[in-house]
Amino acid sequence: MSIFGALKKAIASGVKEVSSEYGKTDDFLNAVCSSSALVANADGVIEDSERTKAISLIRNHSTLSKLYSGDKIEETTDRMLKLSKDKSGRQELARYIDKVRGLENGKAMSEDVYLVAADIASADGSVAPEEEAVLKKIADRLGVDPSKFEF
């Protein structure tokens, strides 16, 4: 087997391992995009920079980028941003977030969901009080202790 063949096999094996570890469903992606949308819309306005930052962060996430195409990430993010504009949509987003906690690797996924949302909140250099309140709600739903990530 050539070195390129071996490398291709190793990469495929890694992707397969991540896929089996995080599941083949869209639950993880839905939760990450939901938390991002809730934070982006915390002040009632979704700015283009927040949308762009959310998509960029999710596309570049080490696990999500292996599981989902860029188009799938962008499509899911846009759908969740639209849902975040009214109460019934925000409740649907909360349900996506809740679902991840009960999955096999829910603890690690929950931390990733929270951390991506925290990155969105601080994308402009500071975290507004409205964003902080949403982050707290997300952390509570996920059972994540935000102080664990203070460095």
C-alpha positions in Angstrom: 0.0 0.0 0.0 1.3 3.4 -0.9 1.9 6.1 1.7 -1.1 8.0 0.3 -3.2 4.9 0.5 -2.2 4.4 4.1 -2.9 8.1 4.9 -6.3 7.9 3.2 -7.2 4.8 5.2 -6.1 6.4 8.5 -8.1 9.5 7.8 -11.2 7.5 6.9 -10.7 5.4 10.0 -10.6 8.6 12.1 -13.7 10.0 10.6 -15.5 6.7 11.1 -14.4 6.6 14.7 -15.7 10.2 15.2 -18.9 9.3 13.4 -19.6 6.3 15.6 -18.6 8.2 18.8 -20.9 11.1 18.1 -23.6 9.3 16.3 -24.8 9.3 12.7 -27.7 11.7 13.4 -27.7 15.4 13.2 -28.4 15.8 16.9 -25.0 17.2 17.7 -25.0 19.7 14.8 -28.6 20.7 15.7 -27.6 21.4 19.3 -24.5 23.4 18.4 -26.4 25.5 15.8 -29.3 26.0 18.2 -27.1 27.3 21.0 -25.3 29.6 18.6 -28.6 30.9 17.2 -29.9 31.6 20.7 -26.8 33.6 21.6 -26.6 35.4 18.3 -30.3 36.5 18.8 -29.9 37.3 22.5 -30.4 41.0 21.9 -33.2 40.5 19.4 -31.0 41.3 16.4 -28.9 38.8 14.4 -26.1 40.8 12.8 -24.4 39.5 9.6 -21.1 39.3 11.6 -22.8 37.0 14.1 -24.1 34.7 11.4 -20.7 34.6 9.7 -18.8 34.0 12.9 -21.2 31.2 13.8 -20.8 29.4 10.5 -17.0 29.9 10.6 -16.7 28.5 14.1 -18.9 25.5 13.4 -17.2 24.8 10.1 -13.8 24.9 11.8 -14.8 22.8 14.8 -12.5 19.8 14.9 -15.3 17.3 15.3 -18.2 18.9 13.4 -16.0 19.6 10.4 -15.3 15.9 10.1 -19.0 14.9 10.4 -20.8 17.5 8.3 -20.2 19.3 5.0 -19.8 23.1 5.0 -23.1 23.3 3.1 -24.9 21.2 5.7 -23.4 23.4 8.5 -24.5 26.6 6.8 -28.0 25.3 6.0 -28.5 24.1 9.6 -27.2 27.4 11.1 -29.5 29.5 8.9 -32.5 27.3 9.8 -31.7 27.7 13.5 -31.2 31.5 13.2 -34.6 31.8 11.7 -36.2 29.7 14.5 -34.6 31.9 17.1 -36.8 34.9 16.1 -39.9 33.8 17.9 -40.9 32.0 21.1 -42.1 28.8 19.6 -38.9 28.6 17.5 -36.7 29.2 20.6 -38.5 26.4 22.4 -37.7 24.1 19.5 -34.0 25.2 19.7 -34.1 24.4 23.5 -35.3 20.9 22.7 -32.4 20.3 20.3 -30.1 21.4 23.1 -31.8 19.1 25.6 -31.5 16.1 23.3 -27.7 16.1 23.2 -27.4 15.7 26.9 -28.9 12.2 26.8 -26.7 10.9 24.0 -23.9 8.4 24.6 -21.2 11.0 24.6 -23.5 13.7 25.9 -21.1 15.1 28.5 -18.4 15.9 25.9 -21.0 17.1 23.3 -22.7 19.3 25.9 -19.4 21.0 26.7 -18.8 21.5 22.9 -22.3 22.9 22.5 -21.7 25.4 25.3 -18.2 26.4 24.2 -19.2 27.2 20.7 -22.1 29.3 22.0 -19.6 31.1 24.3 -17.3 31.7 21.4 -20.2 33.3 19.4 -21.1 35.5 22.4 -17.5 36.8 22.6 -17.0 37.1 18.9 -17.2 40.9 19.0 -14.7 41.1 21.9 -17.1 41.3 24.8 -20.1 39.4 26.1 -23.3 41.5 26.5 -25.5 40.9 29.6 -28.2 39.5 27.3 -25.7 37.0 25.9 -24.5 36.1 29.4 -28.0 35.3 30.4 -28.6 33.0 27.4 -25.2 31.3 28.1 -26.3 30.6 31.6 -29.6 29.1 30.5 -27.7 26.9 27.9 -25.2 25.8 30.6 -28.1 24.9 33.0 -29.9 22.9 30.3 -26.7 21.0 29.5 -25.5 20.5 33.0 -22.3 22.3 32.2 -20.3 24.3 34.7 -19.0 27.4 32.9 -16.3 28.0 35.5 -14.6 24.8 34.3 -13.6 26.8 31.1 -12.2 30.0 32.7 -8.6 30.3 31.8 
